[in-house]
């Protein structure tokens, strides 16, 4: 990914940040392990153990492995940044216009660096409502109200911060 986010945004490009593949690789390995255990139980078990083997082989082997391979090949879109439209964060209420963002902050959440979008009160209410509608717990962002950028993004927090800061600066200076 290009580090010159300001130039990309000035050209009208949308910068996309996708989910990291590290966790998906770990889950794929777990699926393979449980599928192998299920096949072993199928071959050597009796009654209940054989049924458990079928359940493990079907769930982890026929469902889990293909889903995780698909997610490795096509990781989910976690966030998009556009000079014209603003920021789209997965699980949010849709595009957050630059006029609804007061500032972009760096914070620490669970001992990991993260980025928080400080929103206007109306935008914060929309954000919280969207999270509640999705069945998620609405928690206070570190340092006060705000929208926390997902920590599962496959880019360094500094790259994400630079992209958001470039978009916000371009909007503010326009």
C-alpha positions, 0 to 999 in steps of 0.5 A: 500500500502506498504511504502517500495517502494525501496524494491518493486522496487528492486524486480521488482514490478511496483508500481501503483497509482490509482485515489482517490475515494472521487471525484467520490463518490461526483459525484455519489451523484450528479447523484443520486440527479438529477436522483431523480429530473428527476423521480419527474418531470416525475411523476408530470410535463406537456409537457416540464417539463416531457421531462426534467424529461426524459432527467435527468432520462436517462442521470444521472440515466441510464448513470451517475450512472452506470459509476460512480459505475464502476469508484468507483469499478475500479478507473483509473490508474494515474501513474505507477513506475517501476525500469526498465521502469521508470514512466508512467503518465496518459496523458503523452507520454508513459513511461518516462525513468529514464535517461530522469528525471533529478530530482524529486521535491516537489512543491506547486500547487494551495495550495496543495503539488504536485510532479514534475518530472524535465525532460531533454529538449528532454523529456520535449518537448515530454511531452508538445507535448503529452499534446497539442495532447490531447487538454490540455493547456500546462502550466509551472510547479511550479518552472520551466519546468517539468511534474506535477504528477496528484493531483488526485492520491489516495495516499498521496504526500509523498508516491508518492514522496518516490516511485519516489525518490526510483526509481530514486535513484535505477536507478542513483546508478545502 
